[in-house]
């Protein structure tokens, strides 16, 4: 299985790149699939890597807004790679 995935967020053509490197999860938000530099970048330990907050995926303290279908895709990919996500209240 690939340890890198690019997922369209469903918002303004942005793409979220998730990558697993050793004990960490990296997330980078790109303006488009063709952009070379990320708009935002975060990293977190795999043990406490991801949270879902409403329609956002939170990695390393940064929240990445996503369409609900794409959020489910990211959560499934993380789960398949042994990274558990937790749900927190949307208003948190």
C-alpha positions as CSV (number, residue, x, y, z in Angstrom):
1,X,0.0,0.0,0.0
2,X,1.1,3.5,-0.8
3,X,2.3,5.6,2.2
4,X,1.3,8.8,0.3
5,X,-2.0,10.0,-1.0
6,X,-3.4,13.1,-2.6
7,X,-7.0,13.8,-1.9
8,X,-9.0,16.6,-3.4
9,X,-10.7,18.4,-0.6
10,X,-13.8,19.4,-2.6
11,X,-13.1,23.0,-1.7
12,X,-11.8,25.5,-4.4
13,X,-9.7,22.8,-6.1
14,X,-7.5,22.4,-3.1
15,X,-5.7,19.0,-2.5
16,X,-4.7,17.5,0.8
17,X,-1.5,15.4,0.6
18,X,-1.1,12.9,3.5
19,X,2.1,11.0,4.0
20,X,3.3,8.5,6.5
21,X,7.0,8.7,7.4
22,X,8.2,6.6,10.3
23,X,6.3,7.5,13.4
24,X,4.8,10.6,11.9
25,X,1.9,11.7,9.7
26,X,2.5,14.7,7.5
27,X,-0.3,16.8,5.9
28,X,0.1,19.4,3.3
29,X,-2.7,21.5,1.8
30,X,-2.0,22.6,-1.8
31,X,-3.9,25.2,-3.9
32,X,-4.2,22.7,-6.8
33,X,-2.8,19.3,-7.7
34,X,-0.2,21.1,-9.8
35,X,1.1,23.5,-7.1
36,X,4.6,22.7,-5.8
37,X,4.5,24.5,-2.5
38,X,1.9,23.9,0.2
39,X,-0.4,26.6,1.6
40,X,-0.3,24.8,5.0
41,X,1.8,22.1,6.4
42,X,1.5,20.1,9.6
43,X,3.0,17.0,11.2
44,X,1.9,14.8,14.1
45,X,2.8,11.6,15.9
46,X,1.0,8.6,14.4
47,X,-0.3,7.8,17.9
48,X,-2.1,11.1,18.2
49,X,-2.3,12.0,14.6
50,X,-5.8,12.7,13.4
51,X,-9.1,14.0,14.7
52,X,-12.4,14.7,12.9
53,X,-14.1,17.9,13.8
54,X,-17.3,18.3,11.8
55,X,-16.1,18.4,8.1
56,X,-12.5,19.0,9.0
57,X,-9.5,16.7,9.4
58,X,-7.2,17.9,12.2
59,X,-3.5,16.9,12.0
60,X,-1.0,18.4,14.3
61,X,-3.3,21.2,15.4
62,X,-4.2,22.4,11.9
63,X,-7.8,21.9,10.7
64,X,-8.2,21.0,7.0
65,X,-11.8,21.6,5.7
66,X,-13.0,18.9,3.4
67,X,-16.1,17.7,1.6
68,X,-17.7,14.9,3.7
69,X,-17.0,12.3,1.0
70,X,-13.3,13.2,0.8
71,X,-13.0,13.4,4.6
72,X,-14.3,9.8,4.8
73,X,-11.7,8.8,2.1
74,X,-8.9,10.3,4.2
75,X,-10.1,8.6,7.4
76,X,-10.3,5.2,5.7
77,X,-6.8,5.7,4.2
78,X,-5.4,6.6,7.6
79,X,-7.2,3.7,9.2
80,X,-5.8,1.3,6.6
81,X,-2.3,2.4,7.5
82,X,-2.8,2.0,11.3
83,X,-3.5,5.6,12.1
84,X,-6.7,5.9,14.2
85,X,-8.8,9.0,14.0
86,X,-11.0,10.3,16.8
87,X,-14.2,12.3,16.5
88,X,-14.5,15.5,18.4
89,X,-17.6,17.8,18.7
90,X,-18.0,20.2,15.7
91,X,-18.1,23.2,18.0
92,X,-14.7,22.4,19.7
